[in-house]
């Protein structure tokens, strides 16, 4: 599709320029003044901002195995609605993609139904059971990285072996860090709210102890190691020190850990995720990590469930909240508009840095893939059931009015999402 985005404020990696963006054959053909009359489609982007498409390295799309929660079709549409053009879905599926044969159903669904680029993880262990390694060599050509997300790998020797193989294969290991010996049946953070309301708590140590172990293993093996959804101040400190010592380590956190803490908890399933919302001091340490570069990227851990499943309160609901559609407006509203970050500091955390870690391309330049998203940074959205395209509607931000609305997303030059009110502004050239 040939298309020109007219009168846009285009992110150039440093700031914003008033430019036209010309797209042809799936790539950015030109940046600058364009004659819209020669293009089949011309989009008036006056007052809107054009960003590189977001890259979310941590989502759950539930297909195959759990289609009542989410599908490749609904998840990828939701991702496009949130401004994403590339996502990495986790392997907690049925069948678990622990060998090429078990990866095939997911790959077929992606090829058939995805409206954006969907790059699956391969499981680290067979069935994500932590007992023996998956077919890492067989999976390597077809997956973005390896992970048993949702389950910390308890066996130190098995993790060492996995890291050695991943190093040989040139793949990143992405770890959900959790020491099962320290969980004690908890389901929210072991903090003030848990104590005041009689809930069983998950200690911070259950996360950071395994981060500490894996840093030592990564230093020993030279493996490229990535920590999923960091939530504690101790983890941030350990990762900061590991980077200084030369360990090949990166990490992500999620929007809810940056703007909420356990003081915000309510007796509702929409506040239950793993890791849990931690203390205010942990949130502040994560923000410090964002500012000093310790925290490399922001991912959503988008984890949809059915409404019935999430109606069982903090104790009875499954872990996980939907988040891919609210990520940018939450971060823009709570971090940019409040002066904690600038838009120019926020965007690399969702584009350039995940791309660099996982060997992808990102950026708006001539010749690059036309993976673009257009936002109105003045329009507000209300987070409610009608807002979501995802099969999961359970969000800790439900009821909030947020600033920053996605108007259009192009993946490889094709329209993956277009706001209904924006249709009249997409005109023949």
N, C-alpha and C positions, 0 to 999 in steps of 0.2 A: 504493500500500500504506500502510495506517495502522499505525503501530508506536510503542511507547513504550520508551525505554531507561531502565530504573529504576535508581536508587541509583548513578548514575555520578559520577565526578569529571570535571567538564566544563571544558575550557580556555576561558577567557573573553577571551583576548587579553592578559591580564596574569598570571593564575595559574589556579588550579583551584577550582571550587565544587562542592559536593555537590548535584546537581540531577537531576531527571527530564527527559528530552528527548522531547517529543511530536512525531511526524512524521505529516503528513497531506498527501496529494496532492503528494508529492515535496518538500515544504518543511517547515521547522521551524515548527510551529504554536504551541508553548509551551515555556517553560523554567521548571521549578518542580515542585511536587508534582502528580502526575497520578494519576487513577483508572485503574489498569491494566485493570479489569474491562470497560471500555467499548471496548477496542481489540482487534482480531483477534489481534495479536501483542504480547507483552510480553517484554522481554529483561532478565533480571536481570544488571546490570553491576556488582554489588558488588565493590569492590576494583579495578575496571578504570577506565581513563582514556579519555575521549572527546575526540578531536582533530578539527579540520577535516581533510577528505580532503587528502592530499598532492598537490602539483602538480609533476610531473616534466617539465621543459621540454626534456629531451634523452634520447630513447630511440630504439632501432632495432627495429622490429617485422617487417622483412624481407618484408612482403607489400605489393604483388605482386613476384614475381621470385625469391625465395629462401625458399620455404616450408619447405624441409627444415631451416632454421635456427630459424624462428619464424613464427607467423602472427598476424593480428589477434586471433584467438580465444585462442591460448595466451598471447600477450603481454599482452593486457588482463586475463586471469585472473591472471597473475603479478603485474601491477601492483596489482590489487585485493588480492591476498595480501600485498603490501608496504604496503598502506594508501593507495594512490593512487586518486584519483577523476578526475584529469585528467592526460593525458600528451600530449606533442608528439613524434610520430615523425618522424625525419629522412628526407630524400628520396633516400638512396642505394639506390634500388629499380630494378626493371625493369618497365615503363618508368619513367624518372625523371620525377617530376611537374613538368615544366617548362612545361606549358600545361594548360588545363582538360581537354582530351581525354586527356592522359596522367595527370592526377590522378584521372580517373573510376574506374579499377579499384580504387584504394586507397579512395576514398570509398564505393564499393559494398561492399567488404569490411568497412569500419568500420560502415556502416549495418546490415549483416547479422549481424556476429559480435561486435562490441565489447560488453563488459559494463560498461565505464566510458566516460567522455568522452574521445574520441581526436581531437585537433585536429592535422591534418597540416601540415608545413612545405611550402612551395613552393621548388623549386630556384631558385638565384640565376642560374645560367647554363644554357644548353641542354646537356642530358646531363651536367651538372656538369663540363663540360670546360674551363670558364674562358675560352672564346673569344668568345662573344657572349651577351648577356643573354637569360634566359628571358622568357616572356610575363608579366612582373610585373603589369601592369595587369589582364590577364585572370584571373590567379590570385588577386589580392588579396582578392576577396570570400569566398574559400573556404579560405584558409590562415591559420595563426596568425602566420606571419612568413616571412622568406626566408633560406635558408642553402644553401651547398654543403658542408655538414659532411662532414668526412673529407678535404677538399681545400681548401687555402688558395688564395684567388684571387690569382694571381701578378701580373696586369695592374693596375697602379695606376690607370690611366685608366679601365679598365672598372669597378673598384670605386668610383671617384668618381662615374661615371655611375649605377651601381646605387644608391648612397646618395642621389643627387639624386631619382631616381624613387621610392625608398622613402619619402623625406621627403614628397614630394607625395602619395603614397598613404596616408600615416599608418601605415606598417608598420616593424617593427624588422628590421634585418639582424643575423643571428646568425652569427658567423664562427669557423670553425676556423682558427686562425692558425698558418701554417706556411710558411716561406720555403724552397721546394724547393732553392734554390742552396746551402743550408746543411745538407742532410740527409746527404749523403755515404754513402748506403746504410745508414744506421743503423737499428736496430730496438729498442734499449733506450737508456736515458739514458747519455750520455757521461760516466760517473763511475767511481767506484772498482770497482764490480762488473764493468763492461765491460772495464776495464783488466786486472783480475785474471783474468778468464775468457776473454779473447780475443774479445770480441764487438764489433761495430761500433756506435758510439754516435751518438745523436741529440743535438745540442747544444741547450742552453737558448736560445741565440741564434736558432735557427730559429723558435722561438715568439715571443720578445719583440720581435724586429725587425719582424715583421708587426703585432703589437699596436701598436708605436710608429707605424708607417706609417698604420694605420687610425685611430688616435686623431687624427692630423693631418687626415685626410680627414673624419672625423666633425665635428671642430671647424670645418672649412671649409664643410661642407654643411649642418650642423645635423641630420643624420640621427640617429635613435635607434639606437644601436649596442650590441650585446651580444657579449661575448667568451665563447666556449664553453670548457669544461673547462680553466680556467687551471691551470698546473702549476709555474710558475717564480717565483722571488722577484722577478726583474726585471719580470715582467708585473704583479705585484701593485703594485710601486712606481710603474710607469707609470700604471696605472689609478687609483691613489690620487691622484696629481698631476693627472691629467686631470679627475677629479671636482672637485677644488679649483678648477680653472680654468673650470668650468662646462660641460664637454663632457657631452652626453647619453649617458652610457655606463653600462652595468651589466656584471656578469660572474657566472659560475658556476664552481664547482669540484665535484669528485666525492668521495664518501666515501673511495675508495682513496688519493687524494692527501693527504687530511687525516690518515690514520692509518698509512700505509705510506710507505716510501722505498726507494731502490735497495739499501739494506742488507738488505732483506727478500726480495730476489729469489731465485728458485730456477730451476733449469734445466727449467722447465715452462711450457707455453703459457698456463696460467692466470694468469701474471704479465705477460703481454704485452698492452699497450694503447697507444693513441696519443692524446694525448701519453703518454710512458712515466712510470713512477715515477721521480721525481727524487731529489735529495739530501735529507738530513735538514734542511738549511738552507732548502730550498724548502718542505718540509712545514711547518716552523715559521713561515715567512713567510705561508703560506696561513692557518694558524691565527690569526696576528696580524691578517690581513686580515678574517677572520671576526669577530674580537672588536671591531675598530674600524670595521666597516661597509664596508670596501672591497670585500669579497666579498659580493655581494648575496644569493646563493642557492646551494643545493646541488642538483645534478641528478646522475643516475646514469651517463649515457652507457651505459645498458644495451645491450650489443652481443653477442647470442648467436650462437654458431657450433656446428657439429656436434662431437661428441666426437672424431671422427677428425681433423677439421681442427685442433683444439686439442691434439692428441697429439704434435705435431711439434716440440716444444721452443721455445725462445726465438727461434731463427733461422728456423724453418720454419712456425710457426703464424701465422694471420692475427691482426691487431690486434683486440682487443675482448674484454671479459669481461661475464658476466651480473652484474646488480647491483640490479635494481629491488626484489627481495624481501629483500635483506639490508641495504638502505640504513639504515633506521631502527635496527634492532638493532645494527648496527656502530657507528653514531654514538652511540647511547645507551650502549653498553657501553664504548667507548673514549674518548668525550669527556664524557659526562654523569656516568657513574659514577666517573670519575677526577677530576671537579671542574673540568675545563677549561671546560665550558659547563653551563648549567642547561637543563632541559627547556624552560623558558619562553624561553630564548635560541635554542634549536635549532628549535623549531616554526616561527617566522616564516620561517626560511630555506627551509622546505619547503612553506610555505602562503602567507602574506600577501605576501611579497616577490615571488615569481614572479607571483602574481595581479596585483599592482600594476603590474609592468612590462608585462605582456601584456594588460591590460585585462579581467581576469577578476574574479570575486568569490570571497572566501574569508572564513570566520569562522562562528562558531556564534551566531546571533542569530535572533530571531523574524522569519519571513518569508523568510529566506535559503534557498537550495536545501539539501536534506538530503544534503550531501556530507560524510559522517562516517566516521571509522574508530575502532574500539575496540581498545585495546591493554592487555595485561596486562604491566605493567612489572616483574613479579616472576618470570614464567615464562621459562625458558630454551629455546632452540632450538639444534639441532646442524645446521651447514651441511654437507649431503651431498646426493647425487643425489635422495634421497627427499624432501628439503625443498622442492625447486624444482618449481613448476608451469610455468616457462618451458621452451621447447625447448632452451635452452642451459643447461648445468650447470657451465660452467667459471668458477670464482671464485677470486680470491686468498685468500678467507676460508674455503675448503674445510677441513673438519675442526675449525673453531673452534666453541666453544659460546658463544652470545651471549644476552644478556638483553634482553627486550622482544619480545613475540610478538603479532602481529595476530590478533584474535579474530573481528572482524566489520568489513566495509566496506559502507557504503550509498552508492550514487551516485544522486542524484535520488530518494532515498527507497527505492530498490530494493536488495535484497541482492545485492551483486556478489561477495562472498566471505564464507564463514562457516567457522570452524575446526570440524572434525568433532566434537571433544570438546565444543564449545559448543552443539551442536544440542539437547541435552537441556535447556538453559537458556533456549531460545526457546519459550515456552509460549503457548497461547491465553490471551487476556486474561480 
